[in-house]
Amino acid sequence: MTDNMEKGHNAKTGYVLVLPDANAQANYLADIILHQIEEKKDAVFRIALSGGSTPKKLYELLGGETYSHRLPWERLHLFFGDERMVPYTDEASNFRMVTEALLNHVNIPFRNVHPMPILEDVEKAARLYEENLQHEYGSRVLKNGEPLFDIVLLGLGTDGHTASLFPDTAVLEEKQKWVSWCQPKDAPHRRMTLTYPAIASSRLVIFVVSGENKVKIFREVREENAIYPSSKIETEGEVHWILDKAAGGE
Ligand SMILES: O=C1O[C@H](COP(=O)(O)O)[C@@H](O)[C@H](O)[C@H]1O
C-alpha cells in the first residue's frame, strides 16, 4: 500500500454509487457538478471532460434547460482528458461530441474552452496542451494542495483503459509530463491524453460507467492486485465511481 491508498483517494478504494439507470446517473452527475461549482463561490472552476459515448447524456443535460442557465459559464473552464488525433469534424473526435452535446447550446466564452490541439506532430500537440494547462494553472509545477482540476471526469474501456491511458503503452510510465500520447494496439487513431500526474492533481475524480458490457471490467479494475490503467488512477482529492445498474450489477 502507498500513502495514497487510503479510502477514497484512488480507483480501487474510491466510493461507489450505483444508480437505477443512465438517466438517473446523468442527473446525479449534473447535480454533483453544479454543487461543486457553487461551493467554489466565485472562483475559476476547471473540469477535464471525458470522451467516448458514456458521458454524452450528461453533457446534453448540462446544455439543456434545467442546468445551462444555472451554470456560471464565465468562470468554468473546460479541458479534455483525451482526444483522438482526427479533425474536430470527425465522428471519432471527442471535441465534436462535446460540441454537439454541450458547447453549441450554452453561452460559454470561447477562451474558456480548451480542446486538445490536432497536429501531425502529436508530440508537439501534447506539449502545446501542457503549456495551455500551465498557463491556466499559473505554474509549470504542480503543487500539492493546489489542484489543477476541480473535477476530472473519466470513462472506463472494456480493456481497462481510461482517458487514453491504454494497457501496454509507454504513457503509463510518465511521471513528469502533464500531457502525452499513445498509439493503442489495434486502434485506428493515435490518442493524446492527460497523464497520471495531471489527473492526480484534482479535487475530485469521477469515473462515469454505464452498460452491462462494463460489469466485468469494473469489478476487475478494483481488485487489490489489478494492474489495469484505470486501477492506477490516484488523486490528492477523492475518487468516486458513479455507475448505472447495468454496469454496477447486483
Ligand atoms: O476511448 C475512450 O473510451 C473511454 C470509454 O469510452 P466509452 O465509449 O465506453 O464511454 C473514454 O473514457 C475515453 O475518454 C474515450 O476516449
Ligand as a Chemical Component Dictionary entry (heavy atoms), coordinates in Angstrom:
data_LIG
# 
_chem_comp.id                   LIG 
_chem_comp.type                 NON-POLYMER 
_chem_comp.pdbx_formal_charge   0 
_chem_comp.three_letter_code    LIG 
# 
loop_
_chem_comp_atom.comp_id 
_chem_comp_atom.atom_id 
_chem_comp_atom.alt_atom_id 
_chem_comp_atom.type_symbol 
_chem_comp_atom.charge 
_chem_comp_atom.model_Cartn_x 
_chem_comp_atom.model_Cartn_y 
_chem_comp_atom.model_Cartn_z 
_chem_comp_atom.pdbx_ordinal 
LIG O1 O1 O 0 -11.859 5.746 -25.813 1  
LIG C1 C1 C 0 -12.475 6.225 -24.933 2  
LIG O2 O2 O 0 -13.216 5.439 -24.195 3  
LIG C2 C2 C 0 -13.314 5.609 -22.825 4  
LIG C3 C3 C 0 -14.576 4.868 -22.525 5  
LIG O3 O3 O 0 -15.466 5.137 -23.585 6  
LIG P1 P1 P 0 -16.979 4.684 -23.677 7  
LIG O4 O4 O 0 -17.351 4.949 -25.106 8  
LIG O5 O5 O 0 -17.040 3.236 -23.348 9  
LIG O6 O6 O 0 -17.752 5.531 -22.754 10 
LIG C4 C4 C 0 -13.307 7.087 -22.503 11 
LIG O7 O7 O 0 -13.049 7.217 -21.154 12 
LIG C5 C5 C 0 -12.277 7.857 -23.246 13 
LIG O8 O8 O 0 -12.335 9.215 -22.955 14 
LIG C6 C6 C 0 -12.504 7.657 -24.669 15 
LIG O9 O9 O 0 -11.634 8.376 -25.481 16 
# 
loop_
_chem_comp_bond.comp_id 
_chem_comp_bond.atom_id_1 
_chem_comp_bond.atom_id_2 
_chem_comp_bond.value_order 
_chem_comp_bond.pdbx_ordinal 
LIG O1 C1 DOUB 1  
LIG C1 O2 SING 2  
LIG C1 C6 SING 3  
LIG O2 C2 SING 4  
LIG C2 C3 SING 5  
LIG C2 C4 SING 6  
LIG C3 O3 SING 7  
LIG O3 P1 SING 8  
LIG P1 O4 DOUB 9  
LIG P1 O5 SING 10 
LIG P1 O6 SING 11 
LIG C4 O7 SING 12 
LIG C4 C5 SING 13 
LIG C5 O8 SING 14 
LIG C5 C6 SING 15 
LIG C6 O9 SING 16 
# 
